[in-house]
Amino acid sequence: SDDGNSTGLGSGITADGVAAMRLFRSADDSLQEWTDVGMPFVAHATQGYVNYSSGAWSPTPVTPAPFLECPDLYRSGDTVVMVASYNDFAGVPMMHGQDGMSAEWRTGLFSNNTDGSKRWETKHSGVLDYGAYYAQKTAGEALTPNEGRRILFAFTGWHERTGGLINAACGISHLMPRDLSVAPDGRLRIAPVPEVGNLKIGDSISLKMDGEATVLGSQVMVTMICTNVPEPLRVETGVVPPRAWRAVSIDILLDSAAGEWTRVGYDLDSGVLFVDQSHTNAHNPALSDTYQTTAPLQTVTGSATSTLNITVLVDGGLVESYANDHVVISSLLSPSTNGSIAAEQRSARAVSTGRSTGGGDTIISTPSCTATAWKMRSIGN
């Protein structure tokens, strides 16, 4: 819906007002008679946006948000979870014709206004995915408080890149289902469903930190667990941090002879999860400098991060990266189809990077990390 405001706030955009969620109530279980109980939520601004062209997230709010899609509500204990996608930003004056999207979550409650209508009160809010993620919906048996399980489904958005190891159009590339749960503090937790483990082939393979790369192919799952993670040197909100130069990370789809790989890691200085595609997009040079980031983990979780758990799922040019079950980046890559080796010969490695004030590649305050990888089979096999 939109808020019906034609006073100029939405001037120049498709809606005549601002994106809103309109709530209806049925008179009984026959579902034959419905009453409009108002707009409990109006999206005056998004929490940021993902640029269609680069796939990179910007923390700059889109104001107003002209288009709300796929709204979803469900109950978890005493909390109500709201998820929705926002789109159609090109007509917003501040965007200067630049298109984009945003997928967001909110936890909170409904309360009653004096006129009997409903009002939404947000307790916590966040971004469902800091990359290519859109049109999400949940399913499960959690409509009854404290019962059941909630699963999130989505695909990679309306504008998908073509070429390389992935050639997708709208709606073709679905992402792995995700488990949703509400943490005790009311924040949403997002994790890959444990059933993804059924796709593993054979035993796990250890990746030694800063050791040799291991051939794993282009269908891979990698986990990295780090302890004694230092507090970030700077935790900034509302800005995209500079490219990480002190980090613990995983390189995937590595073709060292062709100088190709994608780096997924945690920036020890700014506290963000990042996906660095600067050595990835040989097939599409226009995307070769893409650098995706999240908000700092410390601001997302509400506390310092001393333990880090990163999970990376790789399916050709489609990559999903999770950190501490709180932030996720979905990436559409364009690695070359050949390079010097075929996709099934691509490798992975675990690396730590840093630089001392005197220059060189000296590691500074690097946490203790272990990395484990598995080859993965296709769902259809």
Secondary structure, DSSP 8 states (H G I E B T S, - for coil): -B----SSTTTTSSSSS-BEE--EEESSTT---EEE---SEE-SS-S-EEETTT--EE----SS---EEEEEEEEETTEEEEEEEE--GGGSGGGTT--EEEEEEEEEEEEE-TTS-EEEEEEEEEES-SSS-EEEEEEESTTSTT-S-EEEEEES-SS---STT----TTT-B---EEEEE-TTS-EEEEE-GGGGGGEEEEEEEE-BT---EE--SEEEEEEEEES----S---SSS-----SSEEEEEEEEEGGGTEEEEEEEETTT--EEEE-TTT-SS-GGGTT-EEE-S-HHHHHSS--SSEEEEEEEETTEEEEEETTTEEEEEE----SSTTS-GGG-EEEEEEE---TTSS----S--EEEEEEEEE--TT-
